[in-house]
Amino acid sequence: MIQTPRLILRRFREEDRDAFAAMNGDPRVGEWLGGTSDRAASDAMLDRINAHIDEHGWGLWAAERKADARVVGFIGLATVKADALPVGPAVEMGWRLIPDAWGGGLATEGARAALDWGFGHIDTPEIIAFTAATNLKSQAVMARIGMVADPVRDFDHPRLAEDHPLRRHVVYAAARP
């Protein structure tokens, strides 16, 4: 578990499934992901996230807001396999928050803590993050936590159609301090 002034980053619990599914089904969240997820897909994703944590001891943790004990999304680290995306293999920083948690600095606060934790506990020379080229808010978070744009690694996301507006992805990286 990681604690910041306003967040607890922890493994997802069974009682978090409804909040996780609501976030993944929200069209405002899905706008940046190429669409929303139904309950079955959301539950399967949560199971994969927890399996990753069980296997590695770290992962995309539930982001619980201390003020109200509400799960407002996830923030953490994940492995990108060599055959999954053009940027693999890598350790990836990622986050997803409910819309009412946007704009208040929670993503930056949690991502900074997860990045620091990653370099303190994972044997990796760098941690990367990527998002759609049009997702300027996520890119701003990446920059605020010290990640640097790495345009030679930008890529077209293979799971999105060639004409999809989110297909082009930008890559940011943070080297081990």
Summary of the structure (lengths in Angstrom):
residues: 177
radius of gyration: 15.2
end to end distance: 22.2
largest distance: 42.6
contacts: 546
relative contact order: 0.15
helix: 37%
strand: 28%
